[in-house]
Amino acid sequence: MTALQTARDLVAAHPCAVAFTGAGVSTASGVPDFRSPGGIWSRYKPVPFQDFVLDPEARRQYWVYKKETYQDFANARPNPAHHALARMETEGRLRAVITQNIDGLHQDAGSETVLELHGTNRRVTCIRCAATWPAAVIQARLLAGCEMPECDHCGGILKAATISFGQAMPADLLAVAFQLASAVDLMLVIGSSLVVHPAAGIPLAAARAGARLIIINREPTPLDGLATVILREPIEEALPALVAS
Ligand code: ZN
């Protein structure tokens, strides 16, 4: 039996799965790649949250990076992997998508229960009063020459509604994710290198609580030893084949 067939049987036998997704799900959608050679982080150093708050120059650099990558994110569209997960949810076979991605493509595909562990690039928020704006509104200000946008309400510092290095994930969101992981009997772990914590602890918690893991990722991950099935095929092909009923 092929690995794909084994995985298909597992999905069929566990009609209430949870998906955990990382950057690999969005690669085929043209979302900018952060970590690979030539990716964003080889051109721009990620700005840790503390530097962002304390250092105006770091903040200015951050917004240059946001301005220059905006259109790549705006152009990205869901691919067959996003659509496959949305369809599973509609059919009642998937409880939730827990994602490390900030691109909003799961929602664009129609997924409704999406836990965005690292926040979203679709909105900008004031770090003082928590007011939010669509990213497009702030992009228009940047294009008009504003270098460091400020809050209209309180004059506070604005930042994309993503979780930066050194910034804690919302505790309530993380708690819900771990709760889902501990109750589920099958987790589809898709396109994540599983090295960024605490997010990577979620599939680990699922496995420790007895869930089967299907890992779909091009490269080996630290959790491969816990997986029931590992698929190395391109995600946008493997996932639709896996969940087709
Ligand atoms: Zn404010």
Residues whose N, C-alpha, C, O or C-beta is under 5 A from the ligand:
A	BS01	ZN	C126 R128 C129 A130 A131 C151 H153 C154 G155 G156
